Amino acid sequence: MKLRVVTRKWLTGCSVAACLLVPVVAQVRALAADAAKSAALASPPASQWAHVGPDGKLAYRTLPTGDRIMDFSWAGYMGAGVAIPTVPVRVTVGPSGADDTAAIQAALDAASRLEPVNGMRGAVLLKRGAYECRSALYLRTSGVVLRGSGSGANGTALRMTGTPHVCISLSGSWHVDRTGRAVPIVDTYVPSGANSFRLSDASGFSPGDAVLVNRPITPAWVHFMRMDGLVRGGRKETWLSESGWIESERTIKAITGDGITVDVPLSDSFNAVYLDPPGASLVKCLGSGRISQVGVEQLRIVAPPQAVEIRERHHQGIRMYGVCDGWLRDIAIEDTVNSVGIGSGCCRVTVEAVSVRHSVATKGAAKPADFSAGGSQILFNRCEATGNNLFYFVTGARVTGPNVLLNCTFHGNGHIQPHQRWATGLLVDGCQVPDSGIDFMNRGEMGSGHGWTIGWAVAWNCVARSYVIQQPPGAMNWAIGCLGARAQSGMPFGHEPKLPEGTFDSHGTPVAPASLYLAQLRDRLGPEAVKNIGY
């Protein structure tokens, strides 16, 4: 069965609308069934971009510039491959039949005052039953976990009432101080996926140093990306400020002469032609204020149905800021808007078995997001969402990977779509969006000038109704082993010509390994690490 190429027409506003016919859904499902039958009869093919070599390790094809699919296996709690702990219960709360916000908050505060043992203070256990929450619950101290007695109908339910608010906020006061001078990176080109580069002088650095890899936003680069001419309604829009930076937190692993090797690969390329002056650089840093070893688990959040526009106040599920090494797991969320946000300052976070369901759709062209990533090394594992007129997953501006969606399933009229202003290093692995699409694209003047949303992103062995996989200037996006129709377009609002496609490899036929993330994790840390995260 051949896949049809479908041309998209873009509507106004912040939404993405595809003129794809209903039969495409049946086509995708038929392809998935055919693929399953084929897999039972023969071994799946290998991708030229990432495949198991003769030594049993993954081998990668590179672009002529040396860029390659990055190692995404660093995404997740404690840098991945570490089981989420079961923290001992220290405080227990039962439902009162009235507003329980103050009682739960008092229990969280009491746990926060306990002395930590191996980084853990203790869990607050909510007994079975329904708890009314008229305002937000705040978890601001390391080593504290909020745990329910199950996310099902007979478990623990937090019922949101009162003025619209977020149900649970996990928040530190994250701040990064630069503790030394910025030293120039002297390589004329550092490829995406690399973890080493040369400095003009490495004498001030040592292995183990926390550092920021600074990538400047220059007028030359913005012009190269063709993002300096965005105009909407007669007004110029700014994609990225041409005096800013995109920063990646890393730790120095080794130093050889003036060569630096960092722990986690870089999710973007560094081309001196467009970045000088002032040029890319490395600076030592000291972070403060983050909280760690915190989580929410085994409960249900229920909001009243909200047929609102996202500019109106609305109940939200969970927000996380300034958290490193935290988790959300086994959580059912009903009828919140902009439901799960892993925001700025977050790193090494796992969101596992979190489901979001909507009984009504939001209104208007601007869409909310069920899951959003604004940090780095975030793993969304086995998450689900069902609803219409929304984004199932988005990234924020200047987000650097690795970030991963693994074996997630989304149903309804929504998209996996990085949202704005140049995120890099996203893997969508084994995910299913049978009723809608996966888009790595240029959103142009949508919103306030979202422009190129993502570079160096990979869709691996996914099923979707459609794929918009575009190639940004000087970068690449991939769809490998995926099932669904390829859709082509220019920038929204009728711009022509059509933008170049990224790389489609083995389209319509899944490839081996079945999961890129799990194969990379096994390569780096061994089979036990894969077992530790439930595979």
C-alpha positions in Angstrom: 0.0 0.0 0.0 1.5 3.4 -1.0 1.2 6.4 1.1 -0.3 9.6 -0.4 1.4 12.9 -0.1 -1.1 15.4 1.3 -0.7 19.1 0.9 -1.8 21.2 4.0 -3.7 24.4 4.0 -3.1 26.6 7.0 -5.8 28.5 8.8 -5.4 31.8 10.7 -4.7 32.0 14.4 -2.3 30.0 16.5 -3.8 26.6 15.5 -2.6 24.1 12.9 -5.4 22.7 10.6 -4.8 20.0 8.1 -7.1 19.3 5.1 -6.7 15.5 5.5 -9.5 13.2 4.5 -11.0 10.7 6.9 -9.9 7.7 4.8 -6.3 8.5 5.7 -7.1 7.3 9.3 -8.2 4.0 8.0 -5.2 3.9 5.7 -2.8 4.4 8.7 -4.6 1.7 10.7 -4.4 -0.7 7.7 -0.7 0.1 7.4 -0.2 -0.6 11.1 -1.9 -4.0 10.8 0.1 -4.8 7.7 3.3 -3.9 9.5 2.4 -6.1 12.4 1.8 -9.0 10.1 5.1 -8.4 8.3 7.0 -8.2 11.6 5.7 -11.7 12.5 7.1 -13.1 9.3 10.4 -11.3 8.8 12.9 -9.2 10.7 12.4 -5.5 10.4 15.0 -3.6 8.3 17.7 -1.4 9.9 17.8 2.4 9.5 20.9 3.8 7.8 20.8 6.6 10.4 21.0 4.4 13.6 21.4 0.7 13.5 23.0 -2.1 15.5 26.5 -2.8 14.1 28.5 -6.0 14.0 29.8 -5.4 17.5 26.2 -5.2 18.9 26.4 -1.5 19.5 24.5 1.2 17.7 26.2 2.8 14.7 25.2 6.1 13.2 25.3 7.7 9.8 26.5 11.3 9.8 25.7 14.2 7.5 28.6 15.7 5.5 29.1 18.2 8.3 29.4 15.5 10.9 26.0 15.9 12.5 24.2 12.8 13.6 21.2 11.7 15.6 22.2 12.4 19.2 22.2 10.0 22.1 18.9 10.7 23.8 19.5 8.1 26.5 20.3 10.8 29.1 16.7 11.9 29.4 15.0 10.9 32.6 15.3 10.7 36.4 18.9 10.8 37.6 20.1 10.9 34.0 18.1 7.8 33.0 18.4 4.1 33.8 17.6 4.6 37.5 14.5 3.2 39.1 12.2 5.8 40.7 12.4 5.2 44.5 9.5 4.3 46.8 9.9 6.9 49.6 8.7 5.9 53.1 5.5 7.4 54.4 6.0 10.0 57.1 2.7 11.8 57.2 -0.8 10.6 56.5 -3.9 12.6 55.6 -7.6 11.6 55.2 -10.4 13.4 53.5 -12.6 15.8 55.6 -15.6 16.3 53.4 -14.8 20.0 53.2 -11.9 22.0 51.7 -8.8 19.9 52.3 -6.2 22.2 50.8 -4.9 23.5 54.2 -4.6 20.0 55.7 -2.7 18.6 52.7 -0.4 21.7 52.6 0.2 21.4 56.4 1.3 17.8 55.9 3.6 18.7 53.0 5.1 21.5 55.2 5.5 19.0 58.1 7.4 16.6 55.8 9.5 19.4 54.6 10.8 20.0 58.1 12.0 16.5 58.6 15.7 15.7 58.4 16.6 14.0 55.1 17.9 10.5 55.0 19.9 9.7 51.8 18.2 12.8 50.3 14.7 11.7 51.2 12.5 13.4 53.9 9.4 11.3 53.3 6.1 10.9 51.6 2.8 12.4 52.5 0.2 9.7 51.9 -3.4 10.7 51.0 -5.8 7.9 52.1 -8.5 6.7 49.7 -11.3 9.2 49.0 -12.1 12.5 47.5 -10.3 15.7 48.6 -11.6 19.1 47.8 -8.9 21.6 46.7 -9.9 25.2 46.4 -6.4 26.5 45.8 -3.0 25.2 44.8 -0.8 22.8 46.7 2.9 23.7 46.9 5.9 21.3 47.2 9.0 23.5 47.6 11.5 21.3 49.6 13.8 18.5 48.4 13.1 15.0 49.4 9.3 15.2 49.7 6.8 13.2 47.8 3.0 13.5 47.6 1.4 10.1 47.2 -2.2 9.0 46.8 -3.7 5.6 47.3 -4.3 4.9 43.6 -5.2 6.8 40.5 -8.3 4.7 39.8 -11.9 5.3 40.7 -11.4 3.8 44.2 -8.2 5.6 44.9 -7.4 9.2 45.8 -9.0 12.1 43.9 -8.1 15.7 44.2 -11.3 17.6 43.1 -10.5 21.2 42.0 -13.0 23.8 43.0 -13.1 27.6 43.5 -11.3 30.1 41.4 -9.3 28.5 38.5 -5.8 27.5 39.8 -3.1 24.9 39.3 -3.7 21.8 41.4 -0.1 21.0 42.4 3.1 23.1 42.0 6.6 21.6 42.5 8.9 24.6 42.5 12.4 25.6 43.4 14.0 29.1 43.0 16.5 28.0 40.4 19.3 30.4 39.6 22.6 30.0 37.8 25.6 32.1 38.5 28.5 32.3 36.1 31.6 31.8 38.2 34.4 32.4 35.6 35.1 34.1 32.4 33.5 32.9 29.2 36.2 31.1 27.1 35.7 31.0 23.3 35.1 27.7 21.5 37.6 27.8 18.6 36.2 25.0 16.3 34.7 26.4 13.1 32.0 23.8 13.3 30.8 21.6 16.2 28.2 19.1 14.9 24.9 18.3 16.6 25.3 15.1 18.6 28.9 15.8 19.5 30.2 16.0 23.0 33.6 17.4 22.5 35.1 20.7 21.2 38.2 22.9 21.5 38.7 26.0 23.6 41.1 28.9 23.1 42.4 28.1 26.6 41.2 25.2 28.8 43.5 25.9 31.7 40.8 27.3 33.9 38.6 24.2 33.7 38.7 20.8 35.5 36.8 17.5 35.1 33.6 17.6 37.1 33.0 21.3 36.6 29.5 22.4 35.9 29.4 24.5 32.8 27.2 26.4 30.4 27.8 25.9 26.7 26.7 29.3 25.2 25.4 29.5 21.7 24.8 33.2 20.7 21.7 34.4 18.8 23.2 36.6 16.1 21.7 38.7 13.3 23.6 36.6 10.8 22.1 33.4 12.1 18.6 34.7 12.3 18.9 35.9 8.7 20.3 32.5 7.7 17.3 30.9 9.2 15.1 33.4 7.2 13.4 34.5 10.5 14.2 38.2 10.2 11.2 39.0 8.0 8.2 37.8 10.0 5.3 40.2 9.7 1.7 39.7 10.8 -1.1 42.2 10.6 1.4 44.8 9.3 3.6 44.5 12.4 7.1 43.0 12.6 7.4 39.9 14.8 10.6 38.9 16.6 11.5 35.2 16.4 14.5 35.4 18.8 16.2 38.4 20.3 19.4 39.0 18.4 21.3 39.8 21.6 20.5 36.6 23.5 21.9 33.2 24.0 20.9 29.6 24.0 22.5 27.8 26.9 23.1 24.1 27.6 24.0 22.9 31.0 26.7 20.2 31.0 29.4 18.7 33.2 33.0 18.4 32.0 33.9 14.7 31.7 37.5 15.0 30.4 40.1 17.5 29.3 42.9 16.8 26.8 45.0 19.8 26.1 42.5 22.5 25.1 39.9 19.8 24.1 36.8 19.5 26.3 34.5 16.5 26.6 31.2 17.0 28.3 28.9 14.3 29.7 25.7 14.9 27.6 26.0 15.4 23.8 25.0 18.8 22.4 21.6 19.0 20.7 22.5 21.7 18.2 25.3 22.5 15.8 27.6 25.5 16.3 28.7 27.1 13.0 31.2 29.9 13.5 30.2 31.4 10.1 26.9 32.5 11.6 27.8 32.7 15.3 31.0 34.9 15.2 31.0 37.5 16.6 30.7 37.1 19.5 31.1 33.3 19.0 30.2 30.3 21.1 31.8 29.9 24.5 32.1 27.9 27.6 31.8 29.2 31.2 31.8 27.6 34.6 28.6 28.0 36.5 27.1 27.3 39.9 23.4 26.5 40.2 21.4 27.2 43.3 17.8 26.9 44.4 16.7 23.8 42.6 14.9 21.2 44.6 15.4 17.4 44.0 14.1 14.0 44.8 10.5 15.2 44.7 7.5 13.6 43.1 3.8 13.2 42.8 2.3 9.7 42.3 -0.7 7.4 42.5 -3.6 9.9 42.5 -6.2 11.5 40.3 -6.8 15.2 39.6 -10.4 16.1 38.6 -11.4 19.6 37.4 -14.8 20.8 36.3 -15.2 20.6 32.5 -13.8 23.9 31.0 -15.1 25.0 27.6 -12.9 28.1 27.7 -10.3 29.9 25.5 -6.8 29.5 26.8 -6.6 33.2 27.5 -9.3 32.8 30.1 -8.4 31.6 33.5 -8.5 27.8 33.8 -7.8 25.0 36.1 -4.4 23.4 35.4 -3.0 20.0 36.6 0.6 20.0 37.6 3.4 22.6 37.1 7.1 21.9 37.8 9.8 24.6 37.9 13.4 24.5 39.1 13.4 20.7 39.8 16.2 18.3 39.1 15.8 14.6 39.6 12.1 14.5 40.1 9.1 12.5 38.8 5.4 12.3 38.2 3.9 8.8 37.9 0.6 6.9 37.8 -1.5 10.0 37.7 -4.9 10.4 36.0 -6.0 14.0 35.1 -9.5 14.9 34.0 -10.6 18.2 32.4 -7.7 20.4 33.3 -6.3 22.8 30.6 -2.6 23.1 29.9 -2.4 20.1 32.1 1.3 19.0 32.8 4.1 21.5 32.4 7.7 20.7 33.0 9.1 24.2 33.0 12.3 26.2 33.0 15.1 25.1 35.3 14.0 21.5 35.2 16.4 18.7 34.4 16.5 14.9 34.7 12.7 14.4 35.2 10.5 11.4 34.4 6.8 11.8 33.7 5.5 8.2 33.7 2.0 6.7 33.1 0.3 10.1 33.3 -3.0 10.2 31.5 -5.0 13.3 30.6 -8.7 13.1 29.4 -11.1 15.9 28.4 -14.9 15.7 28.3 -15.1 19.0 26.4 -12.8 20.8 24.0 -11.3 24.3 24.6 -12.6 27.1 22.4 -10.8 29.3 19.9 -7.9 29.0 17.5 -5.2 29.1 20.2 -4.7 25.7 21.6 -3.6 24.5 25.1 -1.0 21.7 25.6 -1.6 18.6 27.6 2.2 18.0 28.1 4.9 20.6 27.7 8.7 20.5 28.1 10.6 23.7 29.0 13.6 21.9 30.6 16.2 19.4 29.5 16.7 15.6 29.9 12.9 15.2 30.4 11.4 11.7 29.7 7.7 11.3 29.1 7.1 7.5 29.3 3.9 5.7 28.5 1.8 8.8 28.8 -1.7 9.2 27.3 -4.1 12.0 26.3 -7.6 12.0 24.8 -9.2 15.2 23.7 -9.8 17.7 20.9 -8.6 21.2 19.8 -5.2 21.0 21.6 -1.6 20.1 21.4 -0.7 16.8 23.0 2.9 17.8 23.4 4.9 21.0 22.9 8.3 22.4 23.6 9.0 25.9 24.6 11.5 28.5 23.3 15.3 27.8 23.3 14.8 24.4 24.9 17.9 22.2 24.4 17.6 18.4 24.6 17.8 15.6 25.0 14.0 15.3 25.6 12.0 12.2 24.9 8.4 11.0 24.3 8.5 7.2 24.7 5.6 4.9 23.9 2.9 7.6 24.4 -0.6 7.4 22.9 -2.8 10.3 22.0 -6.4 10.2 20.6 -8.4 13.0 19.1 -7.9 16.2 17.2 -4.5 17.2 18.5 -0.8 17.2 17.5 2.6 16.4 18.8 4.1 19.7 17.7 7.1 21.6 19.1 5.7 25.1 19.6 8.1 28.0 19.2 11.5 29.6 18.8 14.0 26.9 18.2 14.0 23.9 20.5 16.6 21.2 19.6 17.1 17.5 20.4 13.6 15.9 20.7 12.9 12.2 20.2 9.4 10.9 19.6 9.8 7.2 20.0 7.1 4.5 19.5 4.3 7.0 19.9 0.8 6.8 18.4 -1.3 9.7 17.2 -3.7 7.8 14.8 -6.2 10.6 14.5 -3.8 13.5 14.0 -0.2 14.4 13.4 3.4 14.8 14.4 4.9 18.1 13.2 8.5 19.2 13.1 7.9 22.5 11.3 8.2 26.2 10.8 5.2 27.9 12.4 6.1 31.2 10.8 4.0 34.1 12.0 1.7 31.9 14.2 1.4 33.2 17.7 3.8 36.1 18.1 6.3 34.8 15.5 7.0 31.2 16.6 9.0 30.5 13.4 11.2 27.5 13.3 10.1 25.4 16.2 12.5 22.5 16.2 15.8 21.2 14.8 17.6 17.8 15.2 14.3 16.0 16.1 13.5 12.4 15.4 10.2 10.5 15.0 11.1 6.8 15.4 8.7 3.9 14.6 5.6 6.1 15.2 2.0 5.8 13.9 0.2 9.1 13.0 -2.3 10.2 10.5 0.1 12.7 9.1 3.7 14.0 9.4 5.0 17.5 8.7 8.8 16.9 8.8 10.6 20.0 7.5 14.3 20.7 7.2 15.4 24.0 8.8 18.4 25.8 7.2 21.6 24.2 8.5 19.8 21.5 10.5 17.8 18.3 10.0 14.7 16.6 11.3 14.0 12.8 10.7 11.0 10.5 10.5 12.3 6.9 10.6 10.2 3.7 10.4 7.0 5.7 10.7 3.5 4.9 9.4 1.2 7.7 8.1 0.9 10.2 5.3 3.6 12.8 4.5 2.2 16.3 4.4 4.1 19.2 2.7 3.5 23.0 2.9 5.0 26.4 3.1 5.0 28.5 6.2 1.4 29.2 7.5 -0.8 31.9 6.1 -0.3 30.9 2.5 3.5 31.4 2.2 5.1 29.8 -0.8 7.1 27.9 -1.9 6.7 24.7 0.0 9.5 24.2 2.6 12.0 21.4 2.0 11.2 18.1 3.8 13.5 16.6 6.4 14.7 13.0 6.1 12.1 10.2 5.7 13.8 6.8 6.1 12.0 3.5 5.7 8.7 5.3 5.7 5.8 2.9 6.0 8.0 0.1 7.4 9.1 0.0 11.1 12.8 -0.5 11.7 15.1 -2.2 14.2 15.7 -1.5 17.0 12.1 -1.2 18.0 13.0 1.7 20.3 15.9 4.0 19.7 15.8 5.4 23.2 15.9 1.9 24.9 18.7 0.8 22.5 20.8 3.9 23.3 20.2 3.4 27.0 21.2 -0.3 26.8 24.4 0.8 24.9 25.3 3.3 27.5 24.4 1.7 30.7 23.6 -2.0 30.0 20.4 -4.1 30.1 19.8 -3.5 33.8 19.2 0.2 33.2 16.5 -0.7 30.7 14.9 -3.0 33.4 15.1 -0.2 35.9 12.7 1.9 33.9 10.2 -0.9 33.4 11.2 -2.5 30.1 
